[in-house]
């Protein structure tokens, strides 16, 4: 199976890749994350992923659009429920790339995080699959989350302290 794995960061990728490889699936990684702010944070996460991919011998496709303004414009009307827009933006881009470049399926490292809205991600992934004519590979990667974080710390990866958008940074540090 030729699988394109949308990747939000290196720490979340470790166990997703290990789980897929254990099932004899060797994914290519796809970076597209206009939800990560500010730019220095975006750069830290992206560059850590580049190192991880190089160390692991993984193909990494970078859609390196910082995209701050478009992202803010997209969520501004519904800040209290902004995550579905955030998931959709990233998964539709991944599905489109997968369909255009001959992948059988796509998935996302967002499915490993116990802090994300897992079932919303799954639904949006399946919608994007139907829209672009490529399969959404669903897997509940969450059992590997803690182990992946531990491995990331052992390898001295950059570890983010908040989800990504500037609003999540405020939620993390204000009060
Ligand atoms: S909290 Fe996380 S998932 Fe939700 S909009 Fe912000 S970056 Fe995206």
Backbone and ligand atoms as CSV (ligand in chain L), in Angstrom:
chain,resi,resn,atom,element,x,y,z
A,1,UNK,N,N,0.841,-1.203,0.000
A,1,UNK,CA,C,0.000,0.000,0.000
A,1,UNK,C,C,0.873,1.249,0.000
A,2,UNK,N,N,0.535,2.194,-0.859
A,2,UNK,CA,C,1.275,3.466,-0.911
A,2,UNK,C,C,0.484,4.482,-0.081
A,3,UNK,N,N,1.043,4.856,1.054
A,3,UNK,CA,C,0.300,5.682,2.011
A,3,UNK,C,C,1.015,7.005,2.261
A,4,UNK,N,N,0.250,8.070,2.210
A,4,UNK,CA,C,0.771,9.409,2.517
A,4,UNK,C,C,0.299,9.783,3.914
A,5,UNK,N,N,1.253,10.046,4.796
A,5,UNK,CA,C,0.920,10.315,6.197
A,5,UNK,C,C,1.090,11.801,6.493
A,6,UNK,N,N,-0.032,12.478,6.668
A,6,UNK,CA,C,0.058,13.879,7.096
A,6,UNK,C,C,0.708,13.902,8.477
A,7,UNK,N,N,1.717,14.763,8.637
A,7,UNK,CA,C,2.464,14.784,9.898
A,7,UNK,C,C,2.420,16.162,10.519
A,8,UNK,N,N,1.991,16.212,11.783
A,8,UNK,CA,C,1.901,17.494,12.487
A,8,UNK,C,C,3.222,17.845,13.160
A,9,UNK,N,N,4.026,16.830,13.493
A,9,UNK,CA,C,5.303,17.081,14.182
A,9,UNK,C,C,6.046,15.748,14.318
A,10,UNK,N,N,7.325,15.845,14.660
A,10,UNK,CA,C,8.137,14.632,14.810
A,10,UNK,C,C,7.708,13.766,15.999
A,11,UNK,N,N,7.481,14.356,17.198
A,11,UNK,CA,C,7.124,13.487,18.325
A,11,UNK,C,C,5.888,12.620,18.050
A,12,UNK,N,N,4.888,13.191,17.394
A,12,UNK,CA,C,3.683,12.409,17.093
A,12,UNK,C,C,3.912,11.417,15.950
A,13,UNK,N,N,4.943,11.634,15.164
A,13,UNK,CA,C,5.185,10.749,14.018
A,13,UNK,C,C,5.849,9.437,14.426
A,14,UNK,N,N,6.632,9.458,15.490
A,14,UNK,CA,C,7.468,8.293,15.821
A,14,UNK,C,C,6.654,7.008,15.904
A,15,UNK,N,N,5.643,7.039,16.765
A,15,UNK,CA,C,4.884,5.801,16.985
A,15,UNK,C,C,3.913,5.508,15.841
A,16,UNK,N,N,3.448,6.549,15.148
A,16,UNK,CA,C,2.598,6.290,13.965
A,16,UNK,C,C,3.396,5.518,12.922
A,17,UNK,N,N,4.615,5.976,12.675
A,17,UNK,CA,C,5.462,5.310,11.677
A,17,UNK,C,C,5.796,3.885,12.139
A,18,UNK,N,N,6.139,3.743,13.434
A,18,UNK,CA,C,6.467,2.399,13.939
A,18,UNK,C,C,5.293,1.442,13.798
A,19,UNK,N,N,4.097,1.930,14.131
A,19,UNK,CA,C,2.896,1.085,14.033
A,19,UNK,C,C,2.649,0.690,12.588
A,20,UNK,N,N,2.783,1.635,11.675
A,20,UNK,CA,C,2.557,1.319,10.259
A,20,UNK,C,C,3.609,0.342,9.740
A,21,UNK,N,N,4.860,0.584,10.108
A,21,UNK,CA,C,5.922,-0.319,9.645
A,21,UNK,C,C,5.720,-1.734,10.179
A,22,UNK,N,N,5.203,-1.823,11.411
A,22,UNK,CA,C,4.928,-3.155,11.980
A,22,UNK,C,C,3.900,-3.898,11.136
A,23,UNK,N,N,3.057,-3.159,10.450
A,23,UNK,CA,C,2.072,-3.765,9.545
A,23,UNK,C,C,2.555,-3.780,8.100
A,24,UNK,N,N,3.854,-3.606,7.917
A,24,UNK,CA,C,4.496,-3.616,6.595
A,24,UNK,C,C,3.974,-2.502,5.674
A,25,UNK,N,N,3.647,-1.369,6.279
A,25,UNK,CA,C,3.268,-0.177,5.510
A,25,UNK,C,C,4.371,0.853,5.722
A,26,UNK,N,N,4.893,1.368,4.636
A,26,UNK,CA,C,6.034,2.290,4.700
A,26,UNK,C,C,5.595,3.641,4.138
A,27,UNK,N,N,5.148,4.522,5.026
A,27,UNK,CA,C,4.521,5.756,4.557
A,27,UNK,C,C,5.538,6.791,4.071
A,28,UNK,N,N,5.063,7.679,3.220
A,28,UNK,CA,C,5.761,8.935,2.961
A,28,UNK,C,C,5.113,9.983,3.862
A,29,UNK,N,N,5.908,10.937,4.312
A,29,UNK,CA,C,5.403,11.972,5.217
A,29,UNK,C,C,5.037,13.232,4.435
A,30,UNK,N,N,3.990,13.894,4.898
A,30,UNK,CA,C,3.520,15.114,4.228
A,30,UNK,C,C,3.325,16.202,5.280
A,31,UNK,N,N,4.084,17.283,5.117
A,31,UNK,CA,C,4.000,18.405,6.063
A,31,UNK,C,C,3.154,19.509,5.469
A,32,UNK,N,N,2.049,19.800,6.092
A,32,UNK,CA,C,1.251,20.987,5.738
A,32,UNK,C,C,0.506,21.396,7.007
A,33,UNK,N,N,0.949,22.460,7.650
A,33,UNK,CA,C,0.417,22.836,8.959
A,33,UNK,C,C,0.362,24.354,9.141
A,34,UNK,N,N,-0.559,25.028,8.430
A,34,UNK,CA,C,-0.657,26.488,8.568
A,34,UNK,C,C,-1.286,26.922,9.897
A,35,UNK,N,N,-1.535,25.953,10.757
A,35,UNK,CA,C,-2.118,26.233,12.075
A,35,UNK,C,C,-1.065,26.452,13.156
A,36,UNK,N,N,0.215,26.398,12.800
A,36,UNK,CA,C,1.263,26.504,13.833
A,36,UNK,C,C,1.811,27.925,13.848
A,37,UNK,N,N,1.669,28.581,14.993
A,37,UNK,CA,C,2.076,29.986,15.148
A,37,UNK,C,C,2.859,30.134,16.462
A,38,UNK,N,N,3.701,31.132,16.604
A,38,UNK,CA,C,4.169,32.028,15.539
A,38,UNK,C,C,5.190,31.328,14.648
A,39,UNK,N,N,5.839,32.075,13.775
A,39,UNK,CA,C,6.710,31.441,12.779
A,39,UNK,C,C,7.867,30.675,13.407
A,40,UNK,N,N,8.424,31.195,14.497
A,40,UNK,CA,C,9.560,30.505,15.117
A,40,UNK,C,C,9.145,29.122,15.629
A,41,UNK,N,N,7.898,29.003,16.097
A,41,UNK,CA,C,7.379,27.710,16.548
A,41,UNK,C,C,7.186,26.777,15.344
A,42,UNK,N,N,6.615,27.332,14.287
A,42,UNK,CA,C,6.420,26.581,13.042
A,42,UNK,C,C,7.765,26.011,12.570
A,43,UNK,N,N,8.778,26.861,12.571
A,43,UNK,CA,C,10.096,26.467,12.087
A,43,UNK,C,C,10.714,25.378,12.977
A,44,UNK,N,N,10.550,25.503,14.281
A,44,UNK,CA,C,11.108,24.491,15.192
A,44,UNK,C,C,10.487,23.120,14.947
A,45,UNK,N,N,9.164,23.106,14.801
A,45,UNK,CA,C,8.495,21.806,14.585
A,45,UNK,C,C,8.866,21.240,13.218
A,46,UNK,N,N,8.861,22.095,12.211
A,46,UNK,CA,C,9.193,21.633,10.849
A,46,UNK,C,C,10.623,21.092,10.805
A,47,UNK,N,N,11.563,21.821,11.385
A,47,UNK,CA,C,12.959,21.405,11.276
A,47,UNK,C,C,13.233,20.127,12.062
A,48,UNK,N,N,12.513,19.933,13.164
A,48,UNK,CA,C,12.655,18.676,13.914
A,48,UNK,C,C,12.132,17.510,13.079
A,49,UNK,N,N,11.045,17.758,12.363
A,49,UNK,CA,C,10.511,16.704,11.492
A,49,UNK,C,C,11.483,16.383,10.355
A,50,UNK,N,N,12.115,17.398,9.801
A,50,UNK,CA,C,13.089,17.163,8.722
A,50,UNK,C,C,14.219,16.259,9.226
A,51,UNK,N,N,14.673,16.524,10.447
A,51,UNK,CA,C,15.750,15.687,11.008
A,51,UNK,C,C,15.264,14.256,11.239
A,52,UNK,N,N,14.070,14.126,11.798
A,52,UNK,CA,C,13.506,12.797,12.051
A,52,UNK,C,C,13.398,12.007,10.740
A,53,UNK,N,N,12.862,12.641,9.711
A,53,UNK,CA,C,12.684,11.954,8.424
A,53,UNK,C,C,14.036,11.510,7.867
A,54,UNK,N,N,15.025,12.403,7.978
A,54,UNK,CA,C,16.357,12.051,7.484
A,54,UNK,C,C,16.948,10.874,8.243
A,55,UNK,N,N,16.834,10.912,9.568
A,55,UNK,CA,C,17.372,9.827,10.406
A,55,UNK,C,C,16.704,8.491,10.095
A,56,UNK,N,N,15.408,8.551,9.789
A,56,UNK,CA,C,14.631,7.323,9.582
A,56,UNK,C,C,14.604,6.879,8.126
A,57,UNK,N,N,15.190,7.672,7.247
A,57,UNK,CA,C,15.163,7.321,5.822
A,57,UNK,C,C,13.773,7.408,5.221
A,58,UNK,N,N,12.991,8.369,5.705
A,58,UNK,CA,C,11.620,8.526,5.222
A,58,UNK,C,C,11.544,9.642,4.192
A,59,UNK,N,N,10.764,9.413,3.167
A,59,UNK,CA,C,10.481,10.480,2.195
A,59,UNK,C,C,9.599,11.523,2.865
A,60,UNK,N,N,10.008,12.784,2.771
A,60,UNK,CA,C,9.219,13.864,3.380
A,60,UNK,C,C,8.878,14.898,2.318
A,61,UNK,N,N,7.590,15.123,2.128
A,61,UNK,CA,C,7.140,16.170,1.202
A,61,UNK,C,C,6.756,17.375,2.047
A,62,UNK,N,N,7.381,18.509,1.746
A,62,UNK,CA,C,7.112,19.731,2.509
A,62,UNK,C,C,6.222,20.656,1.696
A,63,UNK,N,N,5.026,20.909,2.176
A,63,UNK,CA,C,4.224,22.004,1.630
A,63,UNK,C,C,4.419,23.139,2.627
A,64,UNK,N,N,5.420,23.945,2.358
A,64,UNK,CA,C,5.964,24.819,3.382
A,64,UNK,C,C,5.307,26.201,3.360
A,65,UNK,N,N,3.994,26.176,3.455
A,65,UNK,CA,C,3.251,27.438,3.474
A,65,UNK,C,C,2.938,27.786,4.929
A,66,UNK,N,N,3.506,28.877,5.421
A,66,UNK,CA,C,3.234,29.263,6.810
A,66,UNK,C,C,1.740,29.579,6.975
A,67,UNK,N,N,1.181,30.388,6.093
A,67,UNK,CA,C,-0.268,30.505,5.960
A,67,UNK,C,C,-1.003,31.165,7.105
A,68,UNK,N,N,-0.328,32.000,7.868
A,68,UNK,CA,C,-0.945,32.606,9.053
A,68,UNK,C,C,-2.235,33.369,8.716
A,69,UNK,N,N,-2.166,34.233,7.716
A,69,UNK,CA,C,-3.308,35.111,7.448
A,69,UNK,C,C,-4.534,34.332,6.993
A,70,UNK,N,N,-4.331,33.395,6.080
A,70,UNK,CA,C,-5.470,32.604,5.591
A,70,UNK,C,C,-6.075,31.783,6.728
A,71,UNK,N,N,-5.221,31.254,7.592
A,71,UNK,CA,C,-5.732,30.454,8.706
A,71,UNK,C,C,-6.577,31.315,9.650
A,72,UNK,N,N,-6.049,32.468,10.010
A,72,UNK,CA,C,-6.788,33.348,10.923
A,72,UNK,C,C,-8.119,33.765,10.292
A,73,UNK,N,N,-8.092,34.106,8.994
A,73,UNK,CA,C,-9.325,34.486,8.303
A,73,UNK,C,C,-10.319,33.323,8.319
A,74,UNK,N,N,-9.830,32.115,8.194
A,74,UNK,CA,C,-10.696,30.937,8.149
A,74,UNK,C,C,-11.387,30.635,9.462
A,75,UNK,N,N,-10.731,30.914,10.580
A,75,UNK,CA,C,-11.319,30.542,11.881
A,75,UNK,C,C,-12.004,31.718,12.587
A,76,UNK,N,N,-11.786,32.918,12.089
A,76,UNK,CA,C,-12.196,34.107,12.835
A,76,UNK,C,C,-13.691,34.146,13.144
A,77,UNK,N,N,-14.502,33.634,12.234
A,77,UNK,CA,C,-15.952,33.674,12.459
A,77,UNK,C,C,-16.436,32.656,13.473
A,78,UNK,N,N,-15.576,31.728,13.880
A,78,UNK,CA,C,-16.027,30.644,14.765
A,78,UNK,C,C,-14.872,30.181,15.659
A,79,UNK,N,N,-14.335,31.124,16.418
A,79,UNK,CA,C,-13.135,30.815,17.202
A,79,UNK,C,C,-13.362,29.720,18.241
A,80,UNK,N,N,-14.593,29.666,18.769
A,80,UNK,CA,C,-14.885,28.682,19.811
A,80,UNK,C,C,-14.946,27.257,19.269
A,81,UNK,N,N,-15.108,27.117,17.973
A,81,UNK,CA,C,-15.148,25.777,17.362
A,81,UNK,C,C,-14.264,25.776,16.109
A,82,UNK,N,N,-13.024,26.185,16.298
A,82,UNK,CA,C,-12.120,26.376,15.169
A,82,UNK,C,C,-11.428,25.089,14.708
A,83,UNK,N,N,-11.403,24.077,15.555
A,83,UNK,CA,C,-10.603,22.890,15.218
A,83,UNK,C,C,-11.093,22.158,13.962
A,84,UNK,N,N,-12.406,22.025,13.721
A,84,UNK,CA,C,-12.803,21.338,12.481
A,84,UNK,C,C,-12.255,22.011,11.220
A,85,UNK,N,N,-12.260,23.350,11.201
A,85,UNK,CA,C,-11.667,24.051,10.053
A,85,UNK,C,C,-10.183,23.684,9.929
A,86,UNK,N,N,-9.513,23.666,11.055
A,86,UNK,CA,C,-8.072,23.371,11.097
A,86,UNK,C,C,-7.785,21.961,10.570
A,87,UNK,N,N,-8.558,20.988,11.007
A,87,UNK,CA,C,-8.375,19.609,10.535
A,87,UNK,C,C,-8.676,19.518,9.036
A,88,UNK,N,N,-9.799,20.146,8.636
A,88,UNK,CA,C,-10.241,20.036,7.242
A,88,UNK,C,C,-9.194,20.632,6.290
A,89,UNK,N,N,-8.690,21.794,6.642
A,89,UNK,CA,C,-7.693,22.453,5.791
A,89,UNK,C,C,-6.512,21.521,5.534
A,90,UNK,N,N,-6.038,20.906,6.585
A,90,UNK,CA,C,-4.840,20.068,6.454
A,90,UNK,C,C,-5.135,18.737,5.767
A,91,UNK,N,N,-6.271,18.124,6.119
A,91,UNK,CA,C,-6.556,16.803,5.541
A,91,UNK,C,C,-6.994,16.899,4.090
A,92,UNK,N,N,-7.661,17.976,3.720
A,92,UNK,CA,C,-8.035,18.122,2.301
A,92,UNK,C,C,-6.795,18.340,1.444
A,93,UNK,N,N,-5.870,19.113,1.935
A,93,UNK,CA,C,-4.621,19.317,1.195
A,93,UNK,C,C,-3.883,17.981,1.042
A,94,UNK,N,N,-3.879,17.191,2.103
A,94,UNK,CA,C,-3.202,15.885,2.055
A,94,UNK,C,C,-3.901,14.949,1.076
A,95,UNK,N,N,-5.240,14.909,1.140
A,95,UNK,CA,C,-6.001,14.037,0.241
A,95,UNK,C,C,-5.770,14.441,-1.218
A,96,UNK,N,N,-5.765,15.748,-1.477
A,96,UNK,CA,C,-5.563,16.226,-2.850
A,96,UNK,C,C,-4.182,15.815,-3.354
A,97,UNK,N,N,-3.167,15.978,-2.505
A,97,UNK,CA,C,-1.811,15.606,-2.916
A,97,UNK,C,C,-1.731,14.101,-3.159
A,98,UNK,N,N,-2.341,13.334,-2.259
A,98,UNK,CA,C,-2.313,11.873,-2.399
A,98,UNK,C,C,-2.961,11.448,-3.717
A,99,UNK,N,N,-4.114,12.041,-4.015
A,99,UNK,CA,C,-4.824,11.670,-5.246
A,99,UNK,C,C,-4.009,12.047,-6.486
A,100,UNK,N,N,-3.381,13.202,-6.442
A,100,UNK,CA,C,-2.624,13.685,-7.615
A,100,UNK,C,C,-1.332,12.912,-7.832
A,101,UNK,N,N,-0.830,12.284,-6.787
A,101,UNK,CA,C,0.493,11.661,-6.890
A,101,UNK,C,C,0.467,10.143,-6.735
A,102,UNK,N,N,-0.686,9.522,-6.965
A,102,UNK,CA,C,-0.750,8.068,-7.083
A,102,UNK,C,C,-0.689,7.293,-5.788
A,103,UNK,N,N,-1.043,7.924,-4.673
A,103,UNK,CA,C,-1.119,7.177,-3.405
A,103,UNK,C,C,-2.461,6.450,-3.346
A,104,UNK,N,N,-2.469,5.276,-2.676
A,104,UNK,CA,C,-3.725,4.540,-2.471
A,104,UNK,C,C,-4.533,5.166,-1.362
A,105,UNK,N,N,-3.816,5.731,-0.371
A,105,UNK,CA,C,-4.517,6.180,0.829
A,105,UNK,C,C,-3.703,7.271,1.531
A,106,UNK,N,N,-4.379,7.908,2.478
A,106,UNK,CA,C,-3.686,8.892,3.312
A,106,UNK,C,C,-4.166,8.722,4.749
A,107,UNK,N,N,-3.358,9.233,5.668
A,107,UNK,CA,C,-3.744,9.207,7.080
A,107,UNK,C,C,-3.101,10.416,7.751
A,108,UNK,N,N,-3.176,10.478,9.066
A,108,UNK,CA,C,-2.632,11.635,9.769
A,108,UNK,C,C,-2.138,11.269,11.161
A,109,UNK,N,N,-1.056,11.892,11.559
A,109,UNK,CA,C,-0.534,11.709,12.913
A,109,UNK,C,C,-1.428,12.361,13.969
A,110,UNK,N,N,-2.381,13.164,13.529
A,110,UNK,CA,C,-3.327,13.743,14.495
A,110,UNK,C,C,-4.096,12.641,15.225
A,111,UNK,N,N,-4.158,11.453,14.630
A,111,UNK,CA,C,-4.906,10.348,15.239
A,111,UNK,C,C,-4.173,9.724,16.421
A,112,UNK,N,N,-2.982,10.217,16.741
A,112,UNK,CA,C,-2.278,9.650,17.908
A,112,UNK,C,C,-2.530,10.463,19.173
A,113,UNK,N,N,-2.993,11.681,19.024
A,113,UNK,CA,C,-3.041,12.562,20.192
A,113,UNK,C,C,-4.329,12.384,21.002
A,114,UNK,N,N,-4.182,12.115,22.291
A,114,UNK,CA,C,-5.379,12.047,23.141
A,114,UNK,C,C,-5.980,13.422,23.387
A,115,UNK,N,N,-5.286,14.478,22.971
A,115,UNK,CA,C,-5.765,15.847,23.195
A,115,UNK,C,C,-6.588,16.374,22.018
A,116,UNK,N,N,-6.589,15.661,20.913
A,116,UNK,CA,C,-7.350,16.107,19.747
A,116,UNK,C,C,-8.749,15.489,19.741
A,117,UNK,N,N,-9.598,16.049,18.891
A,117,UNK,CA,C,-10.975,15.548,18.757
A,117,UNK,C,C,-10.957,14.401,17.743
A,118,UNK,N,N,-10.713,13.218,18.273
A,118,UNK,CA,C,-10.396,12.055,17.445
A,118,UNK,C,C,-11.495,11.733,16.426
A,119,UNK,N,N,-12.734,11.683,16.892
A,119,UNK,CA,C,-13.816,11.282,15.985
A,119,UNK,C,C,-14.106,12.360,14.938
A,120,UNK,N,N,-13.865,13.625,15.292
A,120,UNK,CA,C,-14.025,14.712,14.311
A,120,UNK,C,C,-12.972,14.551,13.216
A,121,UNK,N,N,-11.753,14.247,13.600
A,121,UNK,CA,C,-10.672,14.028,12.617
A,121,UNK,C,C,-11.036,12.863,11.701
A,122,UNK,N,N,-11.542,11.809,12.285
A,122,UNK,CA,C,-11.897,10.638,11.478
A,122,UNK,C,C,-12.975,10.992,10.444
A,123,UNK,N,N,-13.997,11.705,10.896
A,123,UNK,CA,C,-15.085,12.082,9.997
A,123,UNK,C,C,-14.601,12.985,8.865
A,124,UNK,N,N,-13.761,13.937,9.210
A,124,UNK,CA,C,-13.244,14.872,8.197
A,124,UNK,C,C,-12.314,14.135,7.231
A,125,UNK,N,N,-11.545,13.201,7.740
A,125,UNK,CA,C,-10.681,12.389,6.875
A,125,UNK,C,C,-11.505,11.581,5.886
A,126,UNK,N,N,-12.597,11.008,6.359
A,126,UNK,CA,C,-13.433,10.200,5.466
A,126,UNK,C,C,-14.133,11.072,4.428
A,127,UNK,N,N,-14.555,12.257,4.843
A,127,UNK,CA,C,-15.159,13.199,3.873
A,127,UNK,C,C,-14.152,13.596,2.795
A,128,UNK,N,N,-12.949,13.907,3.218
A,128,UNK,CA,C,-11.906,14.315,2.264
A,128,UNK,C,C,-11.586,13.163,1.308
A,129,UNK,N,N,-11.591,11.950,1.839
A,129,UNK,CA,C,-11.329,10.778,0.999
A,129,UNK,C,C,-12.377,10.664,-0.101
A,130,UNK,N,N,-13.630,10.819,0.279
A,130,UNK,CA,C,-14.715,10.712,-0.701
A,130,UNK,C,C,-14.605,11.820,-1.743
A,131,UNK,N,N,-14.254,12.994,-1.287
A,131,UNK,CA,C,-14.176,14.145,-2.190
A,131,UNK,C,C,-13.047,13.994,-3.220
A,132,UNK,N,N,-11.923,13.424,-2.796
A,132,UNK,CA,C,-10.763,13.357,-3.686
A,132,UNK,C,C,-10.525,11.973,-4.289
A,133,UNK,N,N,-11.368,11.010,-3.918
A,133,UNK,CA,C,-11.259,9.691,-4.536
A,133,UNK,C,C,-10.021,8.919,-4.128
A,134,UNK,N,N,-9.652,9.042,-2.856
A,134,UNK,CA,C,-8.513,8.284,-2.323
A,134,UNK,C,C,-8.919,7.829,-0.926
A,135,UNK,N,N,-8.445,6.675,-0.527
A,135,UNK,CA,C,-8.899,6.075,0.726
A,135,UNK,C,C,-8.321,6.795,1.954
A,136,UNK,N,N,-9.146,6.928,3.000
A,136,UNK,CA,C,-8.630,7.413,4.289
A,136,UNK,C,C,-8.270,6.202,5.127
A,137,UNK,N,N,-7.012,6.095,5.504
A,137,UNK,CA,C,-6.549,4.978,6.320
A,137,UNK,C,C,-6.741,5.362,7.785
A,138,UNK,N,N,-7.784,4.820,8.388
A,138,UNK,CA,C,-8.046,5.144,9.798
A,138,UNK,C,C,-7.338,4.136,10.694
A,139,UNK,N,N,-6.667,4.645,11.699
A,139,UNK,CA,C,-6.092,3.788,12.733
A,139,UNK,C,C,-6.085,4.596,14.027
A,140,UNK,N,N,-6.497,3.967,15.110
A,140,UNK,CA,C,-6.404,4.629,16.405
A,140,UNK,C,C,-4.981,4.429,16.921
A,141,UNK,N,N,-4.140,5.452,16.706
A,141,UNK,CA,C,-2.738,5.358,17.118
A,141,UNK,C,C,-2.539,5.721,18.592
A,142,UNK,N,N,-3.617,6.132,19.267
A,142,UNK,CA,C,-3.460,6.707,20.617
A,142,UNK,C,C,-2.749,5.804,21.628
A,143,UNK,N,N,-2.900,4.485,21.573
A,143,UNK,CA,C,-2.159,3.674,22.562
A,143,UNK,C,C,-0.646,3.903,22.527
A,144,UNK,N,N,-0.116,4.393,21.413
A,144,UNK,CA,C,1.330,4.628,21.314
A,144,UNK,C,C,1.764,6.030,21.704
A,145,UNK,N,N,0.829,6.869,22.133
A,145,UNK,CA,C,1.164,8.277,22.355
A,145,UNK,C,C,2.256,8.473,23.408
A,146,UNK,N,N,2.060,7.887,24.589
A,146,UNK,CA,C,3.028,8.110,25.684
A,146,UNK,C,C,4.415,7.596,25.302
A,147,UNK,N,N,4.456,6.413,24.708
A,147,UNK,CA,C,5.739,5.839,24.300
A,147,UNK,C,C,6.422,6.739,23.269
A,148,UNK,N,N,5.656,7.275,22.348
A,148,UNK,CA,C,6.232,8.169,21.336
A,148,UNK,C,C,6.808,9.429,21.957
A,149,UNK,N,N,6.105,9.978,22.936
A,149,UNK,CA,C,6.605,11.182,23.607
A,149,UNK,C,C,7.898,10.862,24.362
A,150,UNK,N,N,7.928,9.698,24.984
A,150,UNK,CA,C,9.131,9.275,25.721
A,150,UNK,C,C,10.317,9.125,24.752
A,151,UNK,N,N,10.079,8.490,23.624
A,151,UNK,CA,C,11.152,8.311,22.643
A,151,UNK,C,C,11.641,9.670,22.121
A,152,UNK,N,N,10.698,10.595,21.924
A,152,UNK,CA,C,11.061,11.927,21.426
A,152,UNK,C,C,11.956,12.649,22.430
A,153,UNK,N,N,11.613,12.541,23.722
A,153,UNK,CA,C,12.446,13.185,24.751
A,153,UNK,C,C,13.823,12.547,24.798
A,154,UNK,N,N,13.870,11.222,24.690
A,154,UNK,CA,C,15.166,10.513,24.712
A,154,UNK,C,C,16.066,10.948,23.549
A,155,UNK,N,N,15.421,11.293,22.429
A,155,UNK,CA,C,16.200,11.729,21.249
A,155,UNK,C,C,16.393,13.250,21.220
A,156,UNK,N,N,16.009,13.899,22.316
A,156,UNK,CA,C,16.159,15.360,22.450
A,156,UNK,C,C,15.455,16.137,21.333
A,157,UNK,N,N,14.304,15.639,20.911
A,157,UNK,CA,C,13.516,16.371,19.928
A,157,UNK,C,C,12.948,17.637,20.552
A,158,UNK,N,N,12.712,18.625,19.729
A,158,UNK,CA,C,11.964,19.789,20.190
A,158,UNK,C,C,10.545,19.318,20.550
A,159,UNK,N,N,10.095,19.675,21.769
A,159,UNK,CA,C,8.769,19.248,22.240
A,159,UNK,C,C,7.892,20.490,22.400
A,160,UNK,N,N,6.825,20.551,21.649
A,160,UNK,CA,C,5.959,21.724,21.729
A,160,UNK,C,C,5.140,21.718,23.014
A,161,UNK,N,N,4.738,22.932,23.420
A,161,UNK,CA,C,4.022,23.079,24.693
A,161,UNK,C,C,2.532,23.374,24.503
A,162,UNK,N,N,2.117,23.566,23.263
A,162,UNK,CA,C,0.702,23.845,22.992
A,162,UNK,C,C,0.355,23.285,21.615
A,163,UNK,N,N,-0.958,23.254,21.340
A,163,UNK,CA,C,-1.414,22.556,20.140
A,163,UNK,C,C,-0.812,23.149,18.877
A,164,UNK,N,N,-0.972,24.459,18.679
A,164,UNK,CA,C,-0.387,25.026,17.466
A,164,UNK,C,C,-0.796,26.463,17.195
A,165,UNK,N,N,-2.098,26.713,17.121
A,165,UNK,CA,C,-2.532,28.063,16.748
A,165,UNK,C,C,-2.311,29.041,17.909
A,166,UNK,N,N,-2.330,30.300,17.566
A,166,UNK,CA,C,-2.044,31.333,18.556
A,166,UNK,C,C,-3.107,31.336,19.667
A,167,UNK,N,N,-4.292,30.854,19.347
A,167,UNK,CA,C,-5.364,30.782,20.350
A,167,UNK,C,C,-5.083,29.645,21.350
A,168,UNK,N,N,-4.527,28.565,20.856
A,168,UNK,CA,C,-4.180,27.466,21.772
A,168,UNK,C,C,-2.997,27.857,22.655
A,169,UNK,N,N,-2.128,28.699,22.124
A,169,UNK,CA,C,-1.013,29.194,22.952
A,169,UNK,C,C,-1.559,30.047,24.096
A,170,UNK,N,N,-2.548,30.885,23.778
A,170,UNK,CA,C,-3.173,31.704,24.828
A,170,UNK,C,C,-3.835,30.813,25.880
A,171,UNK,N,N,-4.571,29.790,25.421
A,171,UNK,CA,C,-5.241,28.889,26.361
A,171,UNK,C,C,-4.235,28.174,27.277
A,172,UNK,N,N,-3.073,27.886,26.714
A,172,UNK,CA,C,-2.059,27.169,27.501
A,172,UNK,C,C,-1.428,28.041,28.577
A,173,UNK,N,N,-1.208,29.336,28.272
A,173,UNK,CA,C,-0.401,30.164,29.168
A,173,UNK,C,C,-1.165,31.231,29.928
A,174,UNK,N,N,-2.342,31.629,29.450
A,174,UNK,CA,C,-3.072,32.682,30.162
A,174,UNK,C,C,-3.747,32.068,31.383
A,175,UNK,N,N,-3.595,32.678,32.507
A,175,UNK,CA,C,-4.140,32.226,33.804
A,175,UNK,C,C,-3.284,31.167,34.485
L,1,LIG,S1,S,-6.347,24.205,18.977
L,1,LIG,FE1,FE,-5.043,22.898,17.649
L,1,LIG,S2,S,-6.484,21.726,16.364
L,1,LIG,FE2,FE,-7.623,23.471,17.250
L,1,LIG,S3,S,-7.460,25.121,15.738
L,1,LIG,FE3,FE,-5.755,25.418,17.158
L,1,LIG,S4,S,-4.033,24.310,16.219
L,1,LIG,FE4,FE,-5.906,23.597,15.219
